[in-house]
Amino acid sequence: MKRPLIALCVLMTGTTQASLFDRITAKLTEDVYSSFHGEGLPTKVGETNVGAQYRQNFIQKNNIKVYKDDLGLTQFDGNEFGLALLKKGNDDRAFETIMEQRDYDTREDWKNGSQFIKELKRYTKDYGCIPKINSLSHGWASGGRPGEANGLSGNKGFNGFFATTDDLPGFIARAGTRTISKHLREVIEDGKVKFCNSCIAQFYACNIGPEFARTFTEVTGCQTVVATGQNSPYFQSMKTEEDKQKVYRGAHYWKSAAGVWAERHTDEQKARGERKASWYRSTPIKNGAGQVIGVSEENIGEVYISL
Protein backbone atom coordinates (compact mmCIF):
# COMPACT_ATOMS: atom_id res chain seq x y z
CA MET A 1 0.00 0.00 0.00
CA LYS A 2 1.27 3.44 -0.87
CA ARG A 3 1.98 5.72 2.02
CA PRO A 4 0.68 9.27 2.31
CA LEU A 5 2.97 12.15 1.45
CA ILE A 6 4.65 14.22 4.11
CA ALA A 7 5.65 17.83 4.26
CA LEU A 8 8.91 18.52 2.48
CA CYS A 9 10.46 21.36 4.43
CA VAL A 10 13.14 20.20 6.83
CA LEU A 11 13.95 22.85 9.41
CA MET A 12 17.68 22.57 9.03
CA THR A 13 18.40 25.17 11.67
CA GLY A 14 17.06 22.85 14.27
CA THR A 15 14.59 22.24 17.03
CA THR A 16 15.04 22.24 20.78
CA GLN A 17 16.63 18.79 20.42
CA ALA A 18 18.96 19.78 17.58
CA SER A 19 22.21 17.83 17.33
CA LEU A 20 25.64 19.42 17.51
CA PHE A 21 25.91 18.97 13.75
CA ASP A 22 22.64 20.89 13.28
CA ARG A 23 23.95 23.75 15.39
CA ILE A 24 27.24 23.85 13.50
CA THR A 25 25.36 23.76 10.21
CA ALA A 26 23.16 26.66 11.31
CA LYS A 27 26.21 28.71 12.22
CA LEU A 28 28.04 27.98 8.97
CA THR A 29 25.05 28.85 6.82
CA GLU A 30 24.16 32.19 8.42
CA ASP A 31 25.70 34.09 5.51
CA VAL A 32 23.58 32.46 2.78
CA TYR A 33 20.30 34.18 3.66
CA SER A 34 18.96 37.26 1.93
CA SER A 35 18.37 40.34 4.06
CA PHE A 36 14.58 40.03 4.29
CA HIS A 37 11.70 37.78 3.22
CA GLY A 38 10.46 38.28 -0.31
CA GLU A 39 13.53 40.15 -1.56
CA GLY A 40 13.29 40.37 -5.33
CA LEU A 41 9.86 38.74 -5.50
CA PRO A 42 7.34 40.82 -7.50
CA THR A 43 4.48 41.92 -5.27
CA LYS A 44 1.57 41.19 -7.57
CA VAL A 45 0.54 37.68 -8.61
CA GLY A 46 0.17 37.11 -12.33
CA GLU A 47 1.76 35.80 -15.50
CA THR A 48 3.60 37.98 -17.98
CA ASN A 49 3.06 37.44 -21.68
CA VAL A 50 6.76 36.61 -21.99
CA GLY A 51 6.64 33.90 -19.33
CA ALA A 52 3.38 32.33 -20.50
CA GLN A 53 4.44 32.33 -24.15
CA TYR A 54 7.82 30.78 -23.38
CA ARG A 55 6.15 27.88 -21.58
CA GLN A 56 3.62 27.43 -24.40
CA ASN A 57 6.38 27.47 -27.02
CA PHE A 58 8.30 24.88 -25.01
CA ILE A 59 5.23 22.63 -24.97
CA GLN A 60 4.72 23.03 -28.71
CA LYS A 61 8.37 22.57 -29.69
CA ASN A 62 8.56 19.35 -27.72
CA ASN A 63 5.21 18.02 -28.97
CA ILE A 64 3.80 17.75 -25.45
CA LYS A 65 0.08 17.02 -25.30
CA VAL A 66 -1.84 18.85 -22.57
CA TYR A 67 -5.21 17.58 -21.36
CA LYS A 68 -7.54 17.42 -18.36
CA ASP A 69 -8.14 14.04 -16.74
CA ASP A 70 -11.36 12.83 -15.10
CA LEU A 71 -10.35 14.50 -11.83
CA GLY A 72 -9.95 17.85 -13.56
CA LEU A 73 -6.15 17.77 -13.23
CA THR A 74 -3.88 19.06 -15.98
CA GLN A 75 -1.83 16.18 -17.36
CA PHE A 76 0.92 15.93 -19.95
CA ASP A 77 1.85 13.31 -22.53
CA GLY A 78 5.23 13.40 -24.23
CA ASN A 79 7.11 15.19 -21.44
CA GLU A 80 9.22 12.15 -20.51
CA PHE A 81 12.56 13.79 -21.20
CA GLY A 82 15.20 15.84 -19.42
CA LEU A 83 17.18 15.39 -16.23
CA ALA A 84 15.80 14.64 -12.78
CA LEU A 85 18.18 15.54 -9.95
CA LEU A 86 17.51 14.25 -6.45
CA LYS A 87 19.69 15.35 -3.55
CA LYS A 88 21.20 12.40 -1.70
CA GLY A 89 19.50 11.68 1.60
CA ASN A 90 16.19 13.17 0.43
CA ASP A 91 14.29 9.91 0.05
CA ASP A 92 10.87 10.99 1.34
CA ARG A 93 7.72 9.45 -0.08
CA ALA A 94 6.84 12.80 -1.65
CA PHE A 95 10.00 12.82 -3.75
CA GLU A 96 9.49 9.21 -4.79
CA THR A 97 5.93 10.03 -5.84
CA ILE A 98 7.30 12.77 -8.10
CA MET A 99 9.85 10.34 -9.53
CA GLU A 100 7.09 7.86 -10.32
CA GLN A 101 5.63 10.39 -12.77
CA ARG A 102 8.54 9.53 -15.10
CA ASP A 103 8.57 13.05 -16.54
CA TYR A 104 12.29 12.73 -17.32
CA ASP A 105 14.57 10.30 -19.14
CA THR A 106 17.53 10.34 -16.76
CA ARG A 107 17.56 10.38 -12.96
CA GLU A 108 20.74 11.15 -11.01
CA ASP A 109 21.60 11.78 -7.37
CA TRP A 110 23.89 14.58 -6.23
CA LYS A 111 25.50 15.47 -2.93
CA ASN A 112 27.20 18.83 -3.51
CA GLY A 113 27.62 21.61 -6.05
CA SER A 114 30.50 19.89 -7.76
CA GLN A 115 28.47 16.77 -8.44
CA PHE A 116 25.44 18.84 -9.48
CA ILE A 117 27.46 20.30 -12.34
CA LYS A 118 29.00 16.90 -13.08
CA GLU A 119 25.53 15.50 -13.75
CA LEU A 120 24.76 18.38 -16.12
CA LYS A 121 27.96 17.55 -18.00
CA ARG A 122 27.05 13.86 -18.13
CA TYR A 123 23.59 14.58 -19.56
CA THR A 124 25.06 16.94 -22.17
CA LYS A 125 27.54 14.28 -23.27
CA ASP A 126 24.81 11.65 -23.59
CA TYR A 127 22.02 13.75 -25.15
CA GLY A 128 23.63 16.83 -26.70
CA CYS A 129 21.73 19.49 -24.74
CA ILE A 130 19.56 19.76 -21.63
CA PRO A 131 15.89 20.56 -22.36
CA LYS A 132 14.52 20.29 -18.82
CA ILE A 133 15.66 19.93 -15.22
CA ASN A 134 13.50 18.72 -12.36
CA SER A 135 15.53 19.25 -9.19
CA LEU A 136 14.16 17.82 -5.95
CA SER A 137 15.65 18.53 -2.55
CA HIS A 138 14.84 19.79 0.90
CA GLY A 139 15.48 23.49 1.23
CA TRP A 140 16.07 25.97 4.01
CA ALA A 141 14.43 26.63 7.36
CA SER A 142 11.83 29.39 7.69
CA GLY A 143 12.15 30.54 11.28
CA GLY A 144 14.86 32.36 13.17
CA ARG A 145 16.49 34.18 10.26
CA PRO A 146 15.86 37.17 7.96
CA GLY A 147 15.18 35.78 4.49
CA GLU A 148 15.57 33.14 1.80
CA ALA A 149 18.76 31.49 0.58
CA ASN A 150 19.98 32.04 -2.96
CA GLY A 151 21.01 28.45 -3.54
CA LEU A 152 20.42 24.76 -2.96
CA SER A 153 21.91 23.15 0.12
CA GLY A 154 24.04 20.04 -0.37
CA ASN A 155 23.63 16.83 1.58
CA LYS A 156 25.83 18.26 4.35
CA GLY A 157 23.55 21.24 4.71
CA PHE A 158 25.74 23.85 3.04
CA ASN A 159 27.95 22.28 0.32
CA GLY A 160 25.48 22.96 -2.46
CA PHE A 161 24.87 25.00 -5.58
CA PHE A 162 24.45 28.77 -5.24
CA ALA A 163 23.78 31.78 -7.44
CA THR A 164 27.01 33.72 -6.94
CA THR A 165 30.13 33.73 -4.80
CA ASP A 166 28.52 36.36 -2.60
CA ASP A 167 25.72 33.90 -1.78
CA LEU A 168 28.02 31.12 -0.57
CA PRO A 169 28.30 30.17 3.10
CA GLY A 170 31.43 31.22 4.92
CA PHE A 171 34.80 29.63 5.63
CA ILE A 172 35.02 25.82 5.60
CA ALA A 173 31.36 25.51 4.56
CA ARG A 174 32.42 26.51 1.03
CA ALA A 175 34.03 23.11 0.50
CA GLY A 176 32.25 21.30 -2.31
CA THR A 177 30.11 24.30 -3.25
CA ARG A 178 29.76 25.65 -6.78
CA THR A 179 28.07 28.72 -8.26
CA ILE A 180 25.95 29.44 -11.30
CA SER A 181 27.65 32.72 -12.14
CA LYS A 182 31.20 31.32 -12.15
CA HIS A 183 31.43 27.53 -12.27
CA LEU A 184 28.36 26.75 -14.37
CA ARG A 185 29.14 29.62 -16.71
CA GLU A 186 32.67 28.28 -17.21
CA VAL A 187 31.59 24.78 -18.23
CA ILE A 188 28.94 26.23 -20.55
CA GLU A 189 31.56 28.44 -22.22
CA ASP A 190 33.83 25.38 -22.54
CA GLY A 191 31.01 23.47 -24.23
CA LYS A 192 30.90 20.79 -21.53
CA VAL A 193 27.36 21.76 -20.51
CA LYS A 194 24.82 22.83 -23.09
CA PHE A 195 21.19 23.78 -22.62
CA CYS A 196 18.72 23.48 -25.47
CA ASN A 197 17.48 26.69 -27.10
CA SER A 198 14.15 26.14 -25.35
CA CYS A 199 14.60 24.80 -21.82
CA ILE A 200 12.90 24.83 -18.43
CA ALA A 201 14.42 24.31 -14.96
CA GLN A 202 12.09 23.53 -12.03
CA PHE A 203 13.48 23.52 -8.50
CA TYR A 204 11.46 21.94 -5.67
CA ALA A 205 13.03 23.19 -2.45
CA CYS A 206 11.83 25.43 0.38
CA ASN A 207 12.70 29.10 0.62
CA ILE A 208 14.88 29.70 -2.43
CA GLY A 209 15.44 33.36 -3.26
CA PRO A 210 14.60 34.84 -6.67
CA GLU A 211 18.26 35.70 -7.29
CA PHE A 212 19.02 32.00 -7.71
CA ALA A 213 16.40 31.59 -10.46
CA ARG A 214 17.25 34.89 -12.12
CA THR A 215 20.96 34.01 -12.26
CA PHE A 216 20.21 30.53 -13.59
CA THR A 217 18.14 32.09 -16.38
CA GLU A 218 20.81 34.63 -17.24
CA VAL A 219 23.54 32.00 -17.51
CA THR A 220 21.62 29.11 -19.11
CA GLY A 221 18.87 30.85 -21.07
CA CYS A 222 16.25 28.62 -19.43
CA GLN A 223 12.94 29.58 -17.90
CA THR A 224 13.50 28.87 -14.20
CA VAL A 225 11.03 28.32 -11.35
CA VAL A 226 11.69 28.29 -7.58
CA ALA A 227 9.56 28.27 -4.43
CA THR A 228 10.32 31.32 -2.30
CA GLY A 229 8.25 29.90 0.57
CA GLN A 230 7.66 26.53 2.17
CA ASN A 231 7.35 24.02 -0.64
CA SER A 232 5.16 20.92 -0.47
CA PRO A 233 2.88 18.73 -2.60
CA TYR A 234 -0.38 20.56 -3.29
CA PHE A 235 -2.57 17.48 -2.79
CA GLN A 236 -2.07 15.69 0.52
CA SER A 237 -5.44 14.48 1.78
CA MET A 238 -5.91 10.70 1.88
CA LYS A 239 -9.46 10.73 3.26
CA THR A 240 -11.23 9.41 0.18
CA GLU A 241 -10.25 7.33 -2.82
CA GLU A 242 -10.53 10.41 -5.01
CA ASP A 243 -8.24 12.32 -2.64
CA LYS A 244 -5.69 9.52 -2.90
CA GLN A 245 -5.86 9.58 -6.68
CA LYS A 246 -5.20 13.33 -6.64
CA VAL A 247 -2.14 12.77 -4.46
CA TYR A 248 -0.54 10.35 -6.90
CA ARG A 249 -1.91 11.59 -10.22
CA GLY A 250 -1.42 15.22 -9.19
CA ALA A 251 2.11 14.83 -7.85
CA HIS A 252 3.28 17.47 -10.35
CA TYR A 253 1.12 20.09 -8.57
CA TRP A 254 3.30 21.91 -6.04
CA LYS A 255 2.56 24.55 -3.43
CA SER A 256 4.67 27.43 -2.16
CA ALA A 257 3.19 29.05 0.94
CA ALA A 258 4.21 31.51 3.63
CA GLY A 259 4.34 28.92 6.40
CA VAL A 260 5.56 30.47 9.62
CA TRP A 261 6.06 33.86 7.99
CA ALA A 262 2.64 35.32 8.81
CA GLU A 263 3.78 38.82 7.89
CA ARG A 264 4.24 37.69 4.30
CA HIS A 265 0.54 37.34 3.57
CA THR A 266 -1.63 39.70 5.54
CA ASP A 267 -5.30 40.44 4.86
CA GLU A 268 -4.22 43.74 3.33
CA GLN A 269 -1.92 41.95 0.92
CA LYS A 270 -4.70 39.58 -0.08
CA ALA A 271 -7.04 42.49 -0.74
CA ARG A 272 -4.46 44.06 -3.07
CA GLY A 273 -3.91 40.82 -4.96
CA GLU A 274 -0.45 40.35 -3.50
CA ARG A 275 1.08 37.04 -2.56
CA LYS A 276 4.32 36.50 -0.72
CA ALA A 277 6.19 33.21 -0.43
CA SER A 278 4.98 32.34 -3.91
CA TRP A 279 6.44 30.60 -6.90
CA TYR A 280 8.91 32.86 -8.66
CA ARG A 281 9.51 32.38 -12.38
CA SER A 282 12.21 34.02 -14.48
CA THR A 283 12.12 33.87 -18.27
CA PRO A 284 14.93 34.83 -20.66
CA ILE A 285 14.55 37.65 -23.14
CA LYS A 286 16.89 36.92 -26.04
CA ASN A 287 18.19 38.87 -29.03
CA GLY A 288 18.36 37.57 -32.59
CA ALA A 289 21.61 35.76 -31.84
CA GLY A 290 20.01 33.83 -28.98
CA GLN A 291 21.86 35.78 -26.28
CA VAL A 292 20.07 36.62 -23.03
CA ILE A 293 19.66 40.39 -22.88
CA GLY A 294 17.06 40.57 -20.14
CA VAL A 295 14.90 38.60 -17.74
CA SER A 296 11.12 38.70 -17.27
CA GLU A 297 10.24 38.16 -13.59
CA GLU A 298 6.94 36.85 -12.24
CA ASN A 299 5.21 36.04 -8.99
CA ILE A 300 2.98 33.25 -10.30
CA GLY A 301 1.23 32.51 -7.02
CA GLU A 302 0.84 29.58 -4.69
CA VAL A 303 0.48 26.69 -7.14
CA TYR A 304 2.87 25.55 -9.87
CA ILE A 305 2.11 22.70 -12.28
CA SER A 306 5.42 21.22 -13.39
CA LEU A 307 6.04 19.91 -16.87
N, C-alpha and C positions, 0 to 999 in steps of 0.2 A: 504493500500500500504506500502511495506517495505521501510524504509528510508535508504539512503546511509550511509556507514560507515564513521567514523571520525577518525582522528589521535588519537593515544592512549597515547602519552606522555603528561603528565601534568607537567608543569614547576612548581614544588612545591616550588622552591625558589623565585618565585614571579615575578610580572611585576611591572610597575611603579605605578599601583593602588593596590599593594598587601595589604592585611589586616594586622592588628597587629598580628593575629594568624599566618599568613604566615611568617612574619618576625621573630617571636619567633621560629617557626618551623625551619626556615633556620639556626638560631643561634644554636639551640639544636642539629642539625644534622651535623654540620660542621665536627665532628670527624669521621663520617662513611665513608668518601670518601678515595679511594686509592690515592697514591701520584702522579700518572700521568695516562693519558688516555692509555688504552691498556696494563696495567700492567698484566703480566701473560698470555696474549693472544699470541699464536704462530703467527709468522709473516706470514708464507705462508698459503695459502688456500689449503685445500685438506683433504681427508678422510684417516685415518689410516686403515690398515687391521683389527686391533683390534676393532675399533669403528664400522666399516661397518659390520663386522661379528657378533658383539653383537646384532646390530639392526636386522639383518637378522635372527639370531637364535631366537630372541624374537618373530618375526613375525611367524616363523615356529612353535615354541612351543605353541603359542596361536591360531594356526590355522586361522591366518588372511589372507584373500585373497586380493591380490594387483592387480589392473587393471587400465587401462587408459579409461576414459570416452570419449564421443564424442567431448569434448572440448580439449582433450589432457591432462587433469588433472589426476594426480595420485589419485586414490580413494582406500578406504579400506572397506572390509566387515569383520565382526566378531571382530571389535575392540571396541565394546560397553561394555567396562568394566573398572574398575579402579575408581579413585576418582578425581572429578573436584572440585577445590577450588577457590572460587571467593571472592576477598576482598570486604567487605561491603563498600558501597558507590560508587563502580565502576560498574555502571549500564549502561554504554554506549552501543549503538547499536552494536558496534564491538564485545563486549564481549557476548552479547546476541546471535549474529550470530554464534559465536563459540559454545555456549551452545546448539544451535539448531542442531548441528551436531550429538549430542547424542553419542559421542565417550567416554562414561563413563557410570557407572551404579549407581553412587551416586554423588550428587551435594550438597556441603555444603558451607556456607558463614563463613568467619572468620574476626576478627577485630584486633587481636594482636597475638604475638608469642605464648602466652599461649593457645589461642583457636586453632591456627594452629595445634599444637601438639595434642590437644584434639580431633580434627577431625581425625587425623591419628590413634589415639587409638580407636576411635569409629569404623572406617572402619576395623581395625584389629579384633576387637571383633566380628563384624558382618560377615566378610568374611574369616578370618584366616590369610591372608597376603595381602599386597598391591602390585599389579602388575604394576600399572601405576598411575602417578599423572599428571593432567593438572592444573597448577596454573595460574590464570589470575588476574592481578592487574596492576594498574598504577605503574610506577617506579620512577626514580629520574630525576631531572633536568639535562640538559646538560651544560648550560652556567654558568659562574661565579664561577667555582670551578675546582680543579685539575684533578679529575678522577672519576671512577665509585664507586658504593657502594657495599660492599660485603654482601648484605642482602636485604630482602623485607621490604618495609615500611608498617606499620600498618595503620589503618584507621585514626589515629591521626597524621600521617606523620612520626612517628619515632618508635612507639611501636610494631615493627614487629619481623621478624624472620631472624637472622643473622648467619654468618658462625661461628665466635668465639667471645669470650668475648672482645677481642681487637678490633673487628669491631663494637661494640655497640656504640650508641650515648652516650653522657656524662650526668652525674648528673640525674636529675629527668626524663629525656627522656628515661631512662632505664626501667621505670615502664611498666610492661606488655610485655617486650621483652623476647625472648628466643633464644638460640643458638643451632646450629647443633652439635658442638663439645662437648658440655656439656649436655644440657637438652634433646636433641633428643637421644644422645648416651645412657643416663641413662635409658630412657623408653624402648629403644631397649634391653638393657642388662637385664632389669626387665621383658622382655617378653610382655610388654603392647603394643608395636608397633613392627610389624614384616613385613618386605618386602620380597616378593617372591624371589626365587633364581635368576630369570630373571625379571628385572624390569626397567622401564624407567620413569624419572621425567622430565617434560617439563615446564619451567617457562616463561610465557609471561609477561615481565615487562622491562621497559627501563633502560639501563645503569647498569646492574648487573655485578659485577666483576667476573672473573674466579675463584677466591678463594672460592666463595660461592658454585659454582657447584662442584669444586674439593673436597671440604670438605663434601658436601652432598654424593658424590660418595664414599669417604673413609668410611663414617659412615654407609651408608645404603647398599652399594654394587650395587647401581643402576646407569645405564647410565643416565647422567644428562645434560640438555641443557639450556643455558641462552643466552639472547641477551645482548651483551656488548655495544651496541649502542642504538639509538632510535628505538623502536620496534613498528611495525604497521602492519595491514593487507597488504599482498602483492598486492592483487587486490582491486582497489578502484574506478576505472572508472565506471560511470553509463550512459555513452553516448549511448550505443547500448544495445539491448536485450541480445546479447552474453556477453557483458561486465557485465551486471547485473547478469547473470547466473554464471560467473566466481567469482563474489563477494560472492555469497551465497554458491555455490557448491565448491568454492576454499577457504573457510574460514579457512581451516587448513594450508594454505600457509601463512607463516609469514616472515616479512622482518626486518632485523637489519641493520641500515645504520648509517653513521657518523653524519648526521644531521648538527648541527652548528659547529662541530669539523672539519673544513676544513683540518687541518694539519694531520688528521688521514688517509686521502686517497689522496695523491698527485699523479700527473702524474708519478712521478718516482716510487712510490709504485705500481701503476697499471702495469707499464712496467715490474716490477720484479715479478709480480704475487702475490703481497701482498694485504691484505685487512684488514683494521682496522675497529673497530666497528661492527664486524661480530658476527655470532652465534658461541659460544664456546661450545664444547661438551667434557665431561670427561667420560671415560669408565673404569670400574674396571678391574684390572688384579688380578685373584684369584689363590690361590694354590689348591692343591687337597682336602683340608678340607673346601673349600669355603670361606676362609678368604681373604680379600683384601690386597694384598701385593704391589700393585702399581696402578698407574692411567695413562691411555693413554689420552693425551690432543690433541685437534684438533681445528683449526680455519676452520669451514666448510662453510664459506662464507656468503653471504647476505641473502640467502633464506633457510628456514627450513620448511620441510613438516612434520607436527606433525602426530603421530599415534593416 
